[in-house]
Amino acid sequence: MIIVPVAAAQSATAGTLYVNSASGCSDSGPGTQAVPFCTIQAAANMVNPGQTVNIAPSVTSYQPVTITRSGTPSAPITFVGGGMSNTHILADTGAAVTLQGVHDVTVASLLVILNGNTDGVDVIGSQDITLDRLFISHAAGTFPAGTRIGVAVDGASSAVTVSRSRIQGYLTAGVQAEPGAQGVTATTNLVDINSGAAISLDGAGGVVTSNTVALACGTGVSITGGSTATAENNILMMPATTCTAPGAALSVDAPSAGNVRADYNALFAAGTNTEYSWAGTAYATAAAFGVTGQGAHDVDTTYIGVGPPPNQASLIDSADCAAPGELATDFGGSPHVRDPQVQPTGTGTCYADRGAIELQDALGFSVTITPALQGPAPFTIGLTVIPASQPSAWGEAVTYSVDFGDGTGSQPARAGQALTHTYTTPGQYTTATTASDTGGSTTTTQQQITVGQPAPAVAVGVEGGDQAMWVQAPQLGSGWHSLGGNIVAPPAVAAAPNPNGITPAQPLFLATGGTGKLYIRSLAAGWQPVGPVGVFCVGGPAAVITGGTLTVACRGTDNALWENSAPVPSSGLPQFTRPWTSLGGYLTAGAAVAPVGGVLTFFAAGSGGRIYVRTLTSGFSATSWWCTGSPAAAAGAVSGQTIFGCVGGGNALWEAVNSGTGWGSTVSLGGSLTGGPAIAATSAAPVLLAEGSSKNDVLERTSATSWTSLGGYAVGGVGAVALN
């Protein structure tokens, strides 16, 4: 026996328990999405009124479950499947799902595959039970004598509804209510079994409404043992011509006949089968059956199948809207709709068709999406609805709407006109385009949209040949832009971390002036001293923003490493008001600063170009790196990795990465470079920049791409920072 959840909406409320037998599950709880239960039984043992048990697809077998905990009328317990791919319950005997002595429980969206003499669902001594959207199937095979029932309701149970379910295969009964059961409703089901009774009420009280039954041999609907019931709006078919014993599409025995109302059914029988057996008398046609005083609106049909009924007046818009158990939607969730090509003959104005499936208008259209189905955020698409040459098979007016799948809701769309939409957050989205006619028929088509990380945004600064600072930044448009000043070394560029930011962060630029003093500016605010307490630097500074604080370091005139920090205000420029601190050492070039494992770390070139590192609280320690000129370092806001780089042997760029467990080996990224490089650790990938030795232009690359030129003219190296 196999149970598989079929598609159902995922819930993330606090009232949801999760079952997923994938790795990381635990039957000891807590049943969250992060740590779900491994088995359905574990969740069933813990569930409380008002909670939902969400059962996920799985590649391993779920075991059968016995439900013994009840809900309340205002807070029922719900078990719902999460998808039918490779998710199943396996058992050799008994039932896949047993409801034992419970009330106010719903079981929905499960696929149950039976093997041997096993039942799909057993309802025992239970009340107010809903079994909705189940798919119960028994595979072919040779079986010992016994019963195999899709849904069995015992005599101590009441108020049990089986709705919108598919029950098929080699079962002895599809739905069976045993003597004493009351209030059993079988509505809007597709029952297609090989033999036995598709729907059986034996000494029970119930409703059989709007089912589609296709039975090879046996009885379509069997009402026996003095049952009280109504049977309306059903399509009952018995097409087999090789049955060894005669059967009936609708069979009601003598003790029950006076307690049963049958009407608005459509029936077909072939071979030795008959449409009706009523109080022991067979009736081959609906007209013949009329002598019983029943079936005044019954019809004979030639329809055979379990899909949508053909466009026949006898089946379409001809059901009794007031039939007990009639649902507002059909087996697949589609509403009742008015077919303008058929004169309605049913009662009321719901325009229900007979059987479990409502015939819908055929709405033809296609969808085009430009420029593509995937791109980086922010990603703007144009969606155009193109109606077919016959938009509505029924000739009705058709309107269109689009839900872009990102929580912005449904929007009307005009045929042939592109509807634009911008996705601002990376992720997978499903657009749903729906066509609706005036009668209520709808057709929806979906497309998957993949929105990737935003394109890397980087601010780059250099000392130009005129000693002014030249900058590339997305806020300024393309090309190089002079921000003036009189600087003597490459600037430091800093920005607040902006992981996956759609709008690039605003960069700050710090540079050493002609007198050795440090100056600061933004793209909008001009140059000004870093504060009342200055420091004189040799070469360019290093800077980083972490936790809303700007930290700056440079090589002082005494060749030691000096640092200072200041809060970054919401407007205006940071000002350094506390004294600068010497971190000692003897530097031969500029420094770099970046977090390593969350700890602010300084990188300094010592004697011979060897790189030393230290923090604010620890002293210098030597590394195995040897560099020419100033080093560079940056930490990724998304990856958490710290990347170190410098110009090394062969004038190439060398890189090392620390992912939190120590530094990896250095790797040459090639190039013929001069001056100090820069690293912009964007969310998409680190971008490395350097000054080319032949043209003194600015070059860039990633670990996966080769060097390309950004143009410009640099003196002494490059400064850069990631803006997203």
C-alpha positions as MATLAB code, in Angstrom:
seq = 'MIIVPVAAAQSATAGTLYVNSASGCSDSGPGTQAVPFCTIQAAANMVNPGQTVNIAPSVTSYQPVTITRSGTPSAPITFVGGGMSNTHILADTGAAVTLQGVHDVTVASLLVILNGNTDGVDVIGSQDITLDRLFISHAAGTFPAGTRIGVAVDGASSAVTVSRSRIQGYLTAGVQAEPGAQGVTATTNLVDINSGAAISLDGAGGVVTSNTVALACGTGVSITGGSTATAENNILMMPATTCTAPGAALSVDAPSAGNVRADYNALFAAGTNTEYSWAGTAYATAAAFGVTGQGAHDVDTTYIGVGPPPNQASLIDSADCAAPGELATDFGGSPHVRDPQVQPTGTGTCYADRGAIELQDALGFSVTITPALQGPAPFTIGLTVIPASQPSAWGEAVTYSVDFGDGTGSQPARAGQALTHTYTTPGQYTTATTASDTGGSTTTTQQQITVGQPAPAVAVGVEGGDQAMWVQAPQLGSGWHSLGGNIVAPPAVAAAPNPNGITPAQPLFLATGGTGKLYIRSLAAGWQPVGPVGVFCVGGPAAVITGGTLTVACRGTDNALWENSAPVPSSGLPQFTRPWTSLGGYLTAGAAVAPVGGVLTFFAAGSGGRIYVRTLTSGFSATSWWCTGSPAAAAGAVSGQTIFGCVGGGNALWEAVNSGTGWGSTVSLGGSLTGGPAIAATSAAPVLLAEGSSKNDVLERTSATSWTSLGGYAVGGVGAVALN';
ca = [
       0.000    0.000    0.000;
       1.381    3.378   -1.003;
       0.277    6.854    0.004;
       1.589    9.853   -1.907;
       0.727   13.477   -1.150;
      -0.656   15.215   -4.240;
      -0.099   18.893   -4.879;
      -1.258   21.136   -2.057;
      -0.429   24.605   -0.869;
       2.529   24.911    1.490;
       1.750   26.531    4.830;
       4.187   28.367    7.036;
       1.948   29.261    9.951;
       2.697   28.506   13.572;
      -0.202   26.065   13.468;
       1.548   23.754   11.019;
       3.463   20.565   11.740;
       5.747   19.335    8.971;
       6.508   15.787    7.871;
       9.451   15.152    5.571;
      11.419   11.923    5.657;
      14.460   13.568    4.091;
      17.673   13.787    6.105;
      17.495   16.046    9.142;
      14.054   14.884   10.251;
      13.280   13.687   13.781;
      10.226   11.902   15.188;
      10.979   13.409   18.585;
      10.022   16.812   17.244;
       9.566   19.688   16.971;
       7.952   19.201   13.548;
       9.105   22.518   12.117;
      10.195   23.066    8.533;
      13.791   23.056    9.732;
      13.408   19.845   11.764;
      10.304   18.036   10.466;
       8.903   14.738   11.653;
      10.106   11.696    9.740;
       6.773    9.857    9.837;
       3.148   10.893    9.540;
       2.409    8.906   12.692;
       4.768   11.054   14.774;
       2.884   14.170   13.692;
      -0.483   12.463   14.261;
       0.569   11.704   17.836;
       1.343   15.383   18.489;
      -1.185   17.382   16.466;
      -3.630   19.606   18.333;
      -6.947   21.218   17.336;
      -6.518   23.903   14.715;
      -3.212   22.561   13.442;
      -2.320   21.323    9.957;
       0.034   18.427    9.268;
       1.867   19.208    6.032;
       3.243   16.035    4.412;
       6.101   16.627    1.968;
       7.192   14.473   -0.973;
       9.833   11.907   -0.100;
      12.055    9.345   -1.805;
      11.424    6.839    0.982;
       8.254    5.143    2.179;
       5.945    6.698    4.723;
       4.390    4.121    7.007;
       0.598    3.810    7.509;
      -0.909    6.187   10.005;
      -3.611    5.837   12.651;
      -5.184    9.136   13.657;
      -6.491    9.201   17.231;
      -6.452   12.920   18.063;
      -9.485   15.122   17.389;
     -10.108   18.693   16.429;
     -13.106   20.854   17.273;
     -15.831   22.307   15.034;
     -14.083   25.679   15.049;
     -10.546   24.275   15.021;
     -10.363   21.047   13.008;
      -7.211   19.038   12.481;
      -6.042   18.802    8.874;
      -3.615   16.398    7.217;
      -2.597   17.625    3.783;
      -0.180   16.211    1.210;
       2.635   18.303   -0.169;
       3.218   16.652   -3.561;
       2.921   13.263   -5.234;
       6.467   12.730   -6.510;
       8.015    9.682   -4.814;
       6.084   10.181   -1.591;
       4.234    7.154   -0.346;
       2.904    5.085    2.529;
       3.655    1.382    2.280;
       1.739   -1.363    4.136;
       0.816   -5.007    3.516;
      -2.332   -5.275    5.661;
      -4.936   -3.059    7.294;
      -5.458    0.468    5.937;
      -3.102    3.168    4.785;
      -4.967    5.735    6.883;
      -7.141    4.844    9.883;
      -9.286    7.399   11.704;
     -10.075    5.790   15.061;
     -12.605    7.371   17.418;
     -11.953   10.952   16.305;
     -13.971   13.953   15.199;
     -13.398   17.147   13.234;
     -10.513   15.853   11.133;
      -9.753   16.487    7.443;
      -7.431   14.366    5.315;
      -6.649   15.863    1.908;
      -4.365   15.649   -1.107;
      -2.956   12.147   -0.626;
      -2.211    9.509   -3.224;
      -2.882    6.027   -1.840;
      -1.633    3.058   -3.862;
      -2.835   -0.291   -2.517;
      -1.309   -3.755   -2.806;
      -3.017   -6.918   -1.554;
      -6.156   -6.996    0.592;
      -5.721   -3.542    2.052;
      -7.980   -0.510    2.377;
      -7.174    3.060    1.509;
      -8.937    4.820    4.403;
     -10.801    3.204    7.297;
     -13.125    5.478    9.303;
     -13.947    3.792   12.615;
     -16.200    5.278   15.285;
     -15.548    8.796   14.039;
     -17.632   11.880   13.287;
     -17.304   15.040   11.216;
     -14.621   13.643    8.935;
     -13.709   15.134    5.541;
     -11.740   13.131    2.981;
     -11.015   15.497    0.107;
      -8.899   15.243   -3.046;
      -7.638   11.733   -2.356;
      -6.288    9.534   -5.116;
      -6.790    5.893   -4.126;
      -5.609    3.249   -6.576;
      -5.180   -0.533   -6.475;
      -2.797   -2.103   -8.958;
      -3.661   -5.184  -11.002;
      -2.725   -8.587   -9.652;
      -3.931  -11.894   -8.224;
      -5.333  -11.616   -4.711;
      -6.606  -14.053   -2.102;
     -10.235  -13.855   -1.057;
     -10.895  -10.702    0.914;
     -11.930   -7.086    0.665;
     -10.088   -4.123   -0.771;
     -12.022   -0.923   -0.124;
     -11.047    2.585   -1.145;
     -12.856    4.288    1.758;
     -14.632    2.180    4.413;
     -16.954    3.882    6.936;
     -18.055    1.682    9.840;
     -21.483    1.682   11.491;
     -20.384    3.776   14.470;
     -19.331    6.706   12.290;
     -21.354    9.688   11.087;
     -21.002   12.930    9.142;
     -18.286   11.584    6.846;
     -17.718   13.308    3.499;
     -15.715   11.849    0.613;
     -15.307   14.558   -2.011;
     -13.381   15.363   -5.188;
     -11.464   12.098   -4.954;
     -10.286    9.622   -7.592;
     -10.794    5.960   -6.620;
      -9.725    3.358   -9.124;
      -8.306   -0.102   -9.783;
      -8.909   -3.622   -8.478;
     -11.032   -2.816   -5.441;
     -14.061   -4.666   -4.117;
     -15.672   -1.312   -3.275;
     -14.819    2.325   -3.914;
     -16.713    3.967   -1.051;
     -18.535    1.732    1.403;
     -20.778    2.778    4.304;
     -21.557   -0.094    6.657;
     -24.803   -0.719    8.595;
     -25.453    2.035   11.121;
     -23.338    4.730    9.450;
     -25.207    8.020    9.103;
     -24.599   11.231    7.205;
     -22.173    9.696    4.718;
     -21.753   11.950    1.685;
     -20.011   10.854   -1.522;
     -19.851   13.869   -3.792;
     -17.984   14.907   -6.921;
     -15.773   11.817   -7.062;
     -14.382    9.869  -10.004;
     -14.798    6.160   -9.228;
     -13.389    3.770  -11.797;
     -12.984    0.260  -10.394;
     -12.883   -3.125  -12.027;
     -15.696   -4.871  -10.148;
     -17.728   -4.819   -6.928;
     -19.687   -1.750   -5.898;
     -18.309    1.674   -6.784;
     -20.343    3.408   -4.055;
     -22.179    1.301   -1.488;
     -24.605    2.246    1.309;
     -25.672   -0.811    3.291;
     -28.116   -0.082    6.110;
     -26.730    3.425    6.216;
     -27.872    6.988    5.686;
     -26.164    9.018    3.035;
     -25.965   11.163   -0.060;
     -24.547   10.172   -3.464;
     -24.267   13.334   -5.559;
     -22.441   14.407   -8.744;
     -20.117   11.437   -8.989;
     -18.810    9.984  -12.222;
     -18.736    6.201  -11.967;
     -17.251    3.891  -14.581;
     -17.497    0.249  -13.548;
     -16.592   -2.836  -15.547;
     -18.740   -5.393  -13.716;
     -20.771   -5.225  -10.500;
     -22.843   -2.299   -9.273;
     -22.280    1.407   -9.844;
     -24.236    2.727   -6.855;
     -25.552    0.095   -4.445;
     -28.106    1.098   -1.788;
     -29.192   -1.827    0.378;
     -30.264   -2.987    3.835;
     -32.936   -0.381    4.464;
     -30.667    2.571    3.756;
     -31.970    6.126    3.557;
     -30.332    8.070    0.746;
     -30.511   10.438   -2.211;
     -28.739    9.744   -5.505;
     -28.676   12.761   -7.795;
     -26.628   14.371  -10.558;
     -24.464   11.283  -11.088;
     -23.135    9.819  -14.316;
     -23.175    6.027  -13.911;
     -21.580    3.895  -16.626;
     -21.274    0.121  -17.019;
     -19.756   -0.346  -20.474;
     -18.385   -3.915  -20.187;
     -19.961   -6.575  -22.382;
     -18.157   -9.592  -20.910;
     -19.434   -9.673  -17.316;
     -20.282  -13.182  -16.085;
     -23.218  -11.866  -14.035;
     -25.603   -8.999  -14.758;
     -24.994   -5.778  -12.906;
     -26.747   -2.440  -12.523;
     -25.572    1.143  -12.760;
     -27.978    2.046   -9.926;
     -29.205   -0.727   -7.635;
     -31.613   -0.151   -4.739;
     -33.042   -3.149   -2.867;
     -36.641   -3.480   -1.675;
     -36.011   -2.549    1.997;
     -34.381    0.688    0.845;
     -36.574    1.670   -2.114;
     -39.092    3.606   -0.049;
     -36.298    5.646    1.602;
     -34.365    6.630   -1.536;
     -34.772    9.540   -3.922;
     -33.087    9.110   -7.312;
     -33.179   11.851   -9.946;
     -31.098   13.882  -12.402;
     -28.778   10.934  -13.045;
     -27.366    9.908  -16.432;
     -26.870    6.176  -16.987;
     -25.357    3.791  -19.511;
     -25.245   -0.006  -19.436;
     -23.998   -2.552  -21.982;
     -24.042   -6.323  -22.336;
     -25.879   -8.124  -19.548;
     -25.810   -5.029  -17.396;
     -28.850   -2.831  -16.854;
     -29.210    0.794  -15.962;
     -31.447    0.197  -12.929;
     -32.284   -2.511  -10.446;
     -35.047   -1.154   -8.196;
     -36.683   -3.304   -5.518;
     -35.667   -6.410   -7.432;
     -36.871   -5.258  -10.881;
     -34.496   -4.365  -13.695;
     -35.114   -1.305  -15.886;
     -33.026   -0.897  -19.027;
     -33.768    2.768  -19.669;
     -34.606    5.952  -17.840;
     -38.019    6.028  -19.480;
     -38.800    2.534  -18.248;
     -37.596    3.463  -14.776;
     -40.149    6.267  -14.642;
     -42.923    3.837  -13.666;
     -41.396    3.707  -10.176;
     -42.142    7.399   -9.655;
     -38.372    8.028   -9.495;
     -35.926    9.485  -11.988;
     -38.225   12.022  -13.587;
     -35.164   13.880  -14.896;
     -32.903   10.894  -15.436;
     -31.458   10.398  -18.936;
     -29.790    7.647  -20.873;
     -26.323    8.554  -22.152;
     -23.821    7.166  -24.601;
     -20.969    8.908  -22.801;
     -18.227    6.581  -21.579;
     -15.225    8.012  -19.688;
     -14.067    9.876  -16.620;
     -13.077   13.168  -18.261;
     -15.211   16.235  -18.963;
     -18.611   15.268  -20.358;
     -19.293   15.880  -24.055;
     -21.286   18.923  -25.046;
     -24.610   17.067  -24.868;
     -27.698   18.896  -23.691;
     -28.678   15.988  -21.483;
     -25.471   16.248  -19.439;
     -24.668   19.974  -19.503;
     -26.335   22.554  -17.229;
     -28.929   19.900  -16.427;
     -28.267   18.991  -12.790;
     -30.233   19.799   -9.656;
     -28.549   22.752   -7.956;
     -30.408   21.940   -4.733;
     -29.212   18.332   -4.544;
     -27.832   17.461   -1.101;
     -24.021   17.505   -1.167;
     -23.727   19.510   -4.400;
     -20.437   21.444   -4.312;
     -19.733   24.868   -5.770;
     -16.728   23.513   -7.696;
     -16.051   20.334   -9.603;
     -13.489   17.552   -9.174;
     -10.645   19.779  -10.347;
     -11.794   22.906   -8.512;
     -13.409   24.585  -11.527;
     -16.692   26.447  -10.946;
     -20.043   25.628  -12.480;
     -20.411   27.654  -15.672;
     -23.196   28.441  -18.111;
     -22.725   26.862  -21.540;
     -24.454   29.262  -23.968;
     -24.658   26.544  -26.628;
     -26.996   24.452  -24.464;
     -30.424   25.290  -23.132;
     -30.216   24.705  -19.359;
     -32.660   22.140  -17.998;
     -31.453   21.832  -14.418;
     -32.911   23.494  -11.370;
     -31.744   26.811  -10.005;
     -29.107   29.025  -11.601;
     -25.884   27.240  -10.646;
     -25.690   25.637  -14.127;
     -24.153   22.458  -12.780;
     -23.352   19.625  -15.170;
     -24.036   16.015  -14.226;
     -21.110   14.012  -12.918;
     -17.893   15.077  -11.204;
     -16.403   17.283  -13.924;
     -17.859   20.531  -15.225;
     -17.418   21.212  -18.943;
     -15.548   24.480  -19.346;
     -15.243   26.866  -22.260;
     -12.105   26.225  -24.335;
     -10.149   29.469  -24.093;
      -7.239   29.608  -26.502;
      -4.274   31.937  -26.062;
      -0.499   31.993  -25.829;
       1.957   34.134  -23.890;
       5.247   35.691  -24.960;
       7.769   37.075  -22.491;
      10.580   39.409  -23.474;
      13.509   39.863  -23.316;
      14.065   36.454  -21.660;
      12.893   34.157  -18.882;
      15.878   34.914  -16.684;
      18.097   37.825  -15.796;
      19.702   39.680  -12.888;
      17.706   41.801  -10.463;
      16.236   44.278  -11.047;
      14.772   42.295  -13.952;
      12.062   43.829  -16.105;
       9.968   41.689  -18.419;
       7.230   42.393  -20.904;
       4.416   39.834  -20.990;
       2.068   39.805  -23.963;
      -1.133   37.768  -24.239;
      -1.836   36.591  -27.776;
      -5.397   35.260  -28.223;
      -6.031   32.303  -30.528;
      -8.002   32.804  -33.717;
     -11.026   31.599  -31.711;
     -10.448   32.974  -28.188;
     -13.617   31.299  -26.858;
     -15.108   28.091  -28.226;
     -18.448   29.316  -26.889;
     -18.095   32.720  -28.558;
     -17.953   34.592  -25.274;
     -16.014   37.757  -24.472;
     -12.662   36.961  -22.870;
     -10.569   39.025  -20.460;
      -7.039   38.353  -19.253;
      -5.140   38.853  -16.019;
      -1.580   38.184  -14.898;
      -0.166   37.338  -11.494;
       3.601   37.731  -11.641;
       4.113   35.488   -8.628;
       5.956   37.952   -6.388;
       3.115   38.976   -4.109;
       2.082   42.045   -6.094;
      -1.291   40.504   -6.929;
      -3.206   40.056  -10.143;
      -3.225   42.735  -12.831;
      -5.484   43.087  -15.878;
      -3.806   42.552  -19.234;
      -4.925   43.700  -22.664;
      -4.609   41.269  -25.530;
      -1.669   42.060  -27.795;
      -0.226   44.732  -25.487;
       2.884   44.073  -23.414;
       2.394   44.315  -19.653;
       5.690   45.258  -18.017;
       6.786   44.150  -14.579;
      10.017   44.474  -12.613;
      11.281   41.827  -10.193;
      13.431   43.477   -7.560;
      14.480   40.442   -5.515;
      16.426   37.400   -6.747;
      14.476   34.139   -6.768;
      12.256   31.787   -8.744;
       8.864   33.179   -9.744;
       5.908   31.677  -11.584;
       3.792   33.963  -13.707;
       0.174   32.855  -14.014;
      -1.766   34.244  -16.958;
      -5.503   33.589  -16.752;
      -8.141   33.921  -19.441;
     -11.748   34.312  -18.190;
     -14.950   34.339  -20.177;
     -18.161   36.041  -19.142;
     -19.683   32.747  -18.010;
     -16.995   32.000  -15.446;
     -14.760   29.556  -17.357;
     -11.052   30.127  -16.820;
      -7.832   28.791  -18.271;
      -4.426   29.494  -16.742;
      -0.956   29.050  -18.190;
       2.274   29.454  -16.236;
       5.853   30.423  -17.016;
       8.880   30.183  -14.754;
      10.945   33.331  -14.287;
      14.433   33.137  -12.774;
      15.793   36.337  -11.272;
      19.474   36.178  -10.436;
      21.671   38.250   -8.230;
      22.020   41.903   -9.240;
      24.833   42.675  -11.649;
      27.984   43.559   -9.699;
      28.122   47.241   -8.812;
      31.593   48.618   -8.115;
      33.049   52.047   -7.393;
      36.627   52.538   -8.633;
      38.955   55.421   -7.875;
      42.457   56.282   -9.149;
      44.944   59.127   -9.086;
      44.884   60.478  -12.602;
      47.748   61.970  -14.569;
      46.559   65.425  -13.460;
      46.718   64.377   -9.774;
      42.929   64.686   -9.519;
      40.827   61.700   -8.456;
      39.057   59.954  -11.311;
      36.126   57.679  -10.578;
      33.844   55.096  -12.124;
      30.570   54.497  -10.240;
      27.101   53.414  -11.418;
      25.569   56.539   -9.894;
      27.596   58.660  -12.327;
      26.786   56.757  -15.481;
      29.354   55.189  -17.768;
      32.932   56.288  -18.219;
      35.432   58.026  -15.984;
      34.559   61.183  -14.041;
      36.882   63.639  -12.339;
      36.060   64.430   -8.725;
      38.929   66.907   -8.466;
      41.377   67.266   -5.640;
      45.160   67.143   -5.532;
      46.079   63.651   -4.400;
      49.409   61.876   -4.331;
      48.402   58.202   -4.255;
      45.506   55.894   -5.113;
      42.443   56.616   -2.953;
      40.709   54.236   -0.596;
      37.084   53.551   -1.482;
      34.625   52.344    1.185;
      30.902   51.599    1.289;
      28.466   50.055    3.750;
      27.786   46.347    3.094;
      24.804   46.000    0.753;
      24.283   42.274    0.125;
      22.369   41.640   -3.097;
      21.397   45.293   -3.129;
      19.306   46.450   -6.043;
      20.238   50.081   -5.447;
      24.039   50.457   -5.210;
      25.425   51.716   -1.921;
      26.917   55.208   -1.767;
      30.733   55.123   -1.749;
      33.120   57.255    0.279;
      36.566   58.229   -1.023;
      39.603   58.916    1.155;
      42.867   60.174   -0.293;
      46.242   61.597    0.763;
      46.737   65.223   -0.205;
      49.942   66.929   -1.262;
      50.958   67.653    2.333;
      50.311   64.082    3.484;
      47.015   64.939    5.184;
      43.955   62.767    4.641;
      40.824   64.081    2.947;
      37.375   62.567    2.473;
      34.506   63.082    0.062;
      31.442   61.354   -1.382;
      29.994   61.454   -4.867;
      27.914   64.485   -3.872;
      29.968   66.203   -1.131;
      33.315   67.743   -2.011;
      36.716   67.210   -0.429;
      37.260   68.116    3.220;
      39.753   67.083    5.926;
      38.892   63.864    7.750;
      38.639   65.752   11.027;
      40.221   68.177   13.458;
      42.758   65.582   14.563;
      44.838   64.716   11.532;
      47.558   62.280   10.652;
      50.182   62.469    7.969;
      50.276   59.468    5.660;
      52.833   58.135    3.258;
      51.068   56.827    0.174;
      47.401   55.960   -0.045;
      45.138   54.946    2.875;
      42.993   51.835    3.363;
      39.379   51.972    4.531;
      36.431   49.705    5.344;
      32.915   50.199    6.750;
      31.674   47.564    9.215;
      28.740   47.871   11.594;
      28.158   51.506   10.647;
      31.744   52.467   11.497;
      34.385   53.695    9.047;
      37.874   52.434    9.866;
      40.868   54.016    8.110;
      44.509   52.902    8.205;
      47.665   54.201    6.574;
      51.430   54.131    6.699;
      52.557   57.041    8.843;
      55.607   59.216    8.369;
      57.346   57.018   10.957;
      56.552   53.994    8.732;
      54.291   52.543   11.458;
      50.663   51.480   10.893;
      48.183   54.079   12.107;
      44.393   53.711   12.390;
      41.297   55.607   13.389;
      37.540   55.086   13.187;
      34.376   57.180   13.118;
      30.649   56.480   12.884;
      29.066   56.898    9.454;
      26.264   59.467    9.773;
      22.960   59.133    7.922;
      23.842   62.291    6.024;
      27.059   64.174    5.535;
      30.591   62.847    5.870;
      32.185   60.993    8.801;
      34.482   63.079   10.990;
      37.374   61.605   12.986;
      37.390   63.292   16.385;
      39.410   60.863   18.511;
      43.223   60.661   18.377;
      44.847   58.341   15.870;
      46.357   55.120   17.215;
      49.696   53.658   16.237;
      49.634   49.899   15.736;
      53.393   49.802   15.314;
      55.346   47.809   12.773;
      57.578   48.961    9.964;
      55.762   49.295    6.655;
      57.341   49.556    3.225;
      54.067   50.210    1.372;
      50.430   51.010    2.024;
      48.156   48.803    4.122;
      44.869   46.987    3.641;
      42.035   46.383    6.100;
      39.102   43.932    6.025;
      37.143   41.647    8.363;
      38.459   38.076    8.629;
      35.971   35.790   10.342;
      34.217   38.898   11.650;
      37.404   40.345   13.191;
      38.832   43.548   11.746;
      42.248   42.634   10.366;
      45.088   44.791    9.001;
      47.475   43.653    6.253;
      50.819   45.426    5.965;
      53.863   45.017    3.717;
      57.051   44.818    5.765;
      60.718   44.550    4.898;
      61.278   42.890    1.562;
      57.543   42.973    0.788;
      56.582   40.247    3.236;
      52.964   40.581    4.398;
      52.176   40.792    8.103;
      48.717   40.729    9.679;
      47.333   41.922   12.971;
      44.067   42.947   14.658;
      43.299   45.837   16.981;
      44.162   43.638   19.980;
      46.826   41.249   18.667;
      50.322   42.013   17.446;
      51.794   41.487   14.000;
      52.383   37.970   12.706;
      54.171   37.065    9.491;
      52.470   35.309    6.584;
      53.998   33.335    3.742;
      52.998   36.022    1.245;
      55.539   38.301   -0.444;
      54.240   41.237   -2.464;
      55.328   44.156   -4.584;
      53.661   47.356   -3.436;
      50.502   47.704   -1.382;
      48.203   44.717   -0.729;
      44.409   44.610   -0.996;
      41.729   42.798    1.000;
      37.927   42.692    1.147;
      35.201   40.552    2.719;
      32.061   39.420    0.892;
      28.814   40.446    2.605;
      27.052   37.346    1.238;
      29.792   34.716    1.044;
      31.542   35.728    4.287;
      34.839   34.999    2.547;
      37.777   37.330    2.859;
      39.859   37.741   -0.282;
      43.490   38.906   -0.172;
      45.410   40.006   -3.222;
      48.633   41.689   -4.259;
      51.063   41.981   -7.131;
      53.590   39.161   -6.797;
      55.983   37.112   -8.882;
      55.953   37.861  -12.585;
      54.077   41.111  -11.879;
      50.906   38.995  -11.813;
      48.021   39.313   -9.391;
      48.062   36.646   -6.673;
      44.994   35.805   -4.624;
      44.230   33.878   -1.425;
      40.796   33.187    0.113;
      39.764   32.616    3.713;
      36.320   30.986    4.006;
      36.378   30.907    7.788;
      38.666   27.905    8.302;
      41.984   29.521    7.430;
      43.701   30.803    4.327;
      43.835   28.730    1.193;
      46.816   28.531   -1.109;
      47.735   31.555   -3.186;
      46.684   31.395   -6.826;
      48.051   33.432   -9.704;
      45.435   35.297  -11.710;
      47.986   36.467  -14.242;
      48.339   39.888  -15.765;
      51.223   42.314  -16.145;
      50.548   44.817  -13.399;
      52.023   47.668  -11.464;
      50.997   49.491   -8.287;
      48.598   48.263   -5.650;
      45.482   46.307   -6.690;
      41.943   46.567   -5.296;
      39.238   44.019   -4.470;
      35.499   44.674   -4.655;
      33.779   41.671   -3.021;
      30.359   41.965   -4.641;
      27.499   39.614   -3.805;
      27.780   37.947   -7.213;
      31.580   37.438   -7.210;
      34.736   39.242   -6.115;
      35.955   41.713   -8.721;
      39.712   42.305   -8.780;
      41.158   45.491  -10.232;
      44.694   46.630  -10.938;
      46.806   49.046  -12.955;
      48.189   47.610  -16.169;
      51.943   48.023  -16.586;
      51.908   48.771  -20.315;
      49.221   51.477  -20.657;
      48.628   52.359  -17.007;
      44.944   51.677  -17.652;
      42.629   50.047  -15.133;
      42.112   46.311  -15.597;
      39.455   44.122  -13.994;
      38.649   40.429  -13.743;
      37.039   37.813  -11.522;
      38.361   34.393  -10.581;
      36.363   32.964  -13.491;
      37.031   35.608  -16.177;
      40.129   37.049  -17.790;
      41.493   40.562  -17.613;
      39.599   43.305  -19.457;
      40.352   47.007  -19.610;
      38.152   49.719  -18.105;
      40.295   52.367  -19.765;
      41.375   55.431  -17.861;
      44.851   56.345  -16.630;
      46.065   55.373  -13.157;
      49.111   56.384  -11.155;
      50.393   53.981   -8.506;
      47.451   51.570   -8.350;
      43.713   51.380   -7.856;
      41.106   51.735   -5.087;
      37.701   50.046   -5.279;
      34.734   48.780   -3.263;
      31.647   46.644   -3.851;
      28.358   48.562   -3.847;
      26.164   45.442   -3.673;
];
